[in-house]
Amino acid sequence: MKDEKPPTRIQKKNREVILDAALEVFSQEGFRGATLDRIAKVAGLSKPNLLYYFSSKDAIHEALLRGLLSTWLDPLRAIDPSGDPVEEIMGYVRRKLALARDYPRESRLFAIEILQGAPRIAPVLSGELRELVDETAGVIDGWAAAGRIAPVDPRHLIFSIWALTQHYSDFDVQIRAVLGDGDPFAGAEIHLEAVFRRILGGGPSLSGVN
């Protein structure tokens, strides 16, 4: 069996164009509402050309989710068990907020997949994600047992971080409707610093918010 030739520069570019277009469509329409015709139109390609790179809508969606999950899990993996507990957790909060700000379409794609019952990523959620959360929860429990942070349920702490950071992208329209013009992330980091430092027993935020 011959080895497959590596993709050409044009093939790589077309795959990236298709995935970017699909991200736009899936994040707006969800998996069920999206169509190959719509993705091809947004990508500026013909449907047959799109099908040359991806055999189906499922294949495109799975490629997007695989890349997204790696991006989504990296901030949790970056928590250093040997670091300062409060600063490590606050660093995670900041990284998650930055992801919500910089990757809003990806965040909405993930949220839609979860709301639809996670039919394509359920094994990852109950496997790799659960294992990583369990590992991190053990680290947080150790910090609490050593008196380095206040007693806290580590898994619910992580859930709270997800909820309070991803909300800014997943509910962007609602936030903008309430706040009006301006950056919906303005003030978010200061607020989250204050909230989670109090939970962790780390005192007020470095910004001086009481």
MOKABEL-V825820 format. One line per field, one symbol per residue. phi: phi as a letter, one per 30 degrees, with the letter a starting at -180 (. if undefined). psi: psi as a letter, one per 30 degrees, with the letter a starting at -180 (. if undefined). A space follows every 50 residues. Layout:
BEGIN
phi = ???
psi = ???
END
This chain:
BEGIN
phi = .dddddddedddddddddddddeddddcciddddbddddddddibddede ddcbdadedddddddddddddddedddddcecddedddddddeddddddd ddbdddddedddddddjhdcbeddddcdddddddddddddedddddidbd eaddddddeddeddcdedcdcedddddddidjddddidddddeddddded iciddddjdc
psi = kkkkkkkleeeeeeeeeeeeeeeeeefefleefkleeeeeeefglleeee feekfleeeeeeeeeeeeeeeefeeeffkjffakeeeeeeeeeeeeeeee efheeeeeeeeeeefgghffgeeeefdeeeeeeeeeeeeeeeeeeggfll kkjeefeeeeeeefefefeeheeeeeeefblljffkfeeeeeeeefeeef ggallffgk.
END
